[in-house]
């Protein structure tokens, strides 16, 4: 079992005590595809999976679908101060109803951004305990507090091809203050995504590394080499790998990602589970400039 460098009360105290004046961002790796960010007192949580819903027995005897490689790093019932959650798709390690309902209890004003095509299913599963959902479609953006969230097309053959309408799987570019981050979710390498992401000067890119020849056993993702090359292609100032060390199934090491980043002279950081990193608005001079997309409006939400 992989033990976090900090967890539970220690991590919560670290999050609440992080400086909210300097304008720097503070990032905690919570496991799998989940990262917690604090900026100027605001909390952003991406793809939170903070329970054992995928690794415990069902009905007292049914074997779980996965075997845990690491424990939940923090109890979501106690993680207050989260203003916005983003979910890239409906896979339970990206959109875990148990985690979202617990987070809402800790942060009642929290909102959740997710692809419009998965909203009905999420609301049905969570019922009255469902937090307020902000739907988004590929090629549009939404605003929530200081965060502007743009949805870009993910290439995931395991999920429906929506053509931009009622999206089921997306990648996110999230801007706030002087920072612009990219959160890939589940996606393979594709040129359209590179072209889209290059419109922004990306400070920080969170990229999956668990693909094997473009296909992993439980979904479709980039591997270590592809993620390193992707970060270089979009001129990301710093790349952080994710989608590993949560489950024994489909697990990989960061060695390929690290060696490829070094050969490509791509800046990267491998974060330990529960570790905090603080950074300023570092920008690669070759990065692109943001262009407008359409604001998403749906009067039903």
N, C-alpha and C positions, 0 to 999 in steps of 0.2 A: 504494500500500500504506500503510495506517494503522499508524504505528509507536507502540508503547506508551511511556508516560512512564518506566516502569521494567520490566525483564524479567529473566529468567534468574537469575543469581547475585544481582543487586541486589535483586530482588523476594524471593527466598528468604531472603536475609539480613535484609531488612526484616520479613518474617513471623516469623522466629525471634527477632529482637531486639525485637519489639513488647512493650510493658509487659504483664505478666500479673498485676499486683498491684492496680491502681487500681479494677478492676471495669468500666472502659469497654470498649466493643467496637471492634475494628479491622476494617475492611472493605476488601478489594481487589477491584476489578473485573477479571475475567479474560477477559471477552469473551462475546458472545452472551447466554446466560442464566446464566452461571457467576459466582459470587461466593465468595470465600474470607473466612471470618470467624474471628477469634481473640478468645477471651474467657477470662480467668483461666487462661491456659495451654492451653486446649482449642481444637482446630481443627475447624471446620465448613466443608465445601465443598459447594456446591449446584450441581447440574446441570453437572458438569465436562465440557467438551469442550476438551482440551488437546493434540490431535494434528492431523494433516492427513488423517485417514481419509476425509473427505468431499471433499477438494480435490485428491487425487493421482490419477494415472491408474491404471486397473485393468488387470491382465494386460499391463502395458507399453504398451498402446495405447488401451484403452477410455477415452473422455473422462470425467472426473470429473463427478459430479452438480452440484457447486457450484464457484464461483471464489472464492478467498480474497480478502477485503478487508483482512485483517490477519493477521499470523503468530501461531502459538501463543505465548502470553506467557511460559510456563514449561514446562520439561521435567517431566512428571509422575513420571518415574523418580527425580527428585531432590527432590520436594516431600514431605519427611517432616514429621511432626507433625500429620497429619490424623487425627482421631479418628472423625469421622462424615461420610459422604457421603449426600446425598439426591438422588434422581432422580424427577422428576415424571411421566415417561412413557417409552416405549421409543423415541421419536424419537432418532436417533443424535447429534443435537446436545444432547441431554439425558442420554442413557445411551449413552456411547461405550465399548464393551468394551476398546478399546486403552488408553484413559485409565484405566479402573478397574483393569485388571491392572497397569499401571505404578504407579499409586498404591499398590496393595497391596504391591508390592515395596519401596516407600519407607516405608510405614507398615503393617507386618504385622498390627497389632491393629485396623486400621480396619474399621468396619462400614458397610454400605450399606443405607439405607432406600429401598424402591421399592414401587410398587403390586403387590399380590399377583398380578394378572393377567399381569404381564410377567416374573415371577420365573423360570418354567420356560424361557422363551426366553433370558433372560440367562445362566442357569446352563449351558444347552446350548451357547451360543456361546463362553463363556469357559472351560468345562471345569474341570479341576483348579485352574486359576489364578484361579478366581472367588473374590472376597472373600466373607466371611460376609454373608449377606443377611438383613435384617429386613423381612418383608413387612408391608404395611399396606393397609387398606381404607378407603373413604370412611366418615366418621362414627366412626372409631376413632382411637386414639393409641397410640404406642409410646414407651418410654423407652430411651435409650442414653446412658450416662454422665450428664452434667448436662442433657442436652437432652431435652425432651418434644416429640414431633413429632405434630401432629394433621393428619389428611388430610381435606380438604374437596372437594366435587364440582367438577371442572373441566367446563366446557361446551365440548367439542371434537368437532364432527361427524366429524372425520377419524379418530377412534378409537372403539372399541366402547363402546356405552352399557351399563354394567355394573349399573346400579341399586344400587350400593353393595356388590355381591358380586363378588369377584375383580376389583377395580378395575384399569383400564388407564391412566387419566390422572387425576391429582389436583393440587390446590393444597395448600400446606403452611402451617400456623401453627406456628412453632417457638418455644418458650419456654425460657429459661435465665436464672437469677438474676433481675434486675429487668427483663430485656428480653423483648419479644415481637415477632417479625418475621413478615411474610407474604411468601411466595414463590409467585408466581402460576403459574409454568410456562407452559403453553399453554392459554389459555382466552379465551372471549368474555365479554362483559358479561352477567351474569344476576342477577336479584334474589335468588335463593336464596343465591348466593355472598355478596352484600352482607350479607344478614341473618346468615349464618353468621359472617363475619369480624367483624361489629360486636359479637360477644360478647366480644371481646378488645380491650384498649387497645393498639393496634398502634404500636410505636415506629418501625418502619421497614418500608416496603412496596416490594418489587421487582416491577415491572409491565412487561409487554410492550407495545411501541408499534408493532409492524410490521404490524398489521391494516389492511386497506383496506376501508372500509365494513363492518367486522366480519369480512371474509374476506381472508386473504393467500394468495398463490399456493401456498405450501408448508405450509398448515395454517391454523388458525383462531385468531385472537388479537384482543385489543383494539387499537385505534389510539391515537394520542397523546391525542386528546380524551377518549376513553372511559377511558383509564387515569388521566388527571388527575381526571376526575369520579368515578371509582371511589375513588381515594385520598381525595378530599374526603368521599365518602359514608360511608366507613368510619372517618373521623376519624384517618387515619394521620398521625402526627406529622411524618414525612418520607417522601417518595416518591422512588424512584430508578428511572429507565427502563432497560429492557434489551431484548434481542432486536434488535440492530442492529449494523452495522459489523463483522460477522464474515464475511458472504458478500456478493458484489456482487448476487446474485439476491435479490429480496425485501428489499432494504435501504431504510431510511428515515432521515430526519434527526430530531433531537429538537426541532425548531422548534415543531411543533404542540403537543407535550407541554408545553414550556416556556411558551408563550404562554397555553395554557389554564390551567395551574397558576397563573400570575400573575393571570389574570382571576378565578379562583376563590379567590384568596388561600390557595392550598395550598402549604405548604413543600415544596421539592424540591431535589434535587442531581443534576446531570449529572456522572458520573464519567468521567474519561479511562481508556483501556485501561491497566491496570497500576497505576492510581492507588490510593493508600491514603487512607481517611477514618477518623477516630476520633470517636466520639460517646458521650455519656452517655445515661442512660435518660430521654430527653425523651418526655413523654406529653401528648397533646391532652386538655384537660379534658372534652371532649364524648365521649371514647371510651368503649366499653362495658366490661363486666366479663365475665371468663371464666366459662363454665358447663361442667359436667362432660360428658365424652363417655366412651364405653366403651373400656377398655383392650383392645387387640387381642392375642389369644393364639392360637397355632397350634402344637401340640406337635411338629409336623413340622419346626420351624425352631429 
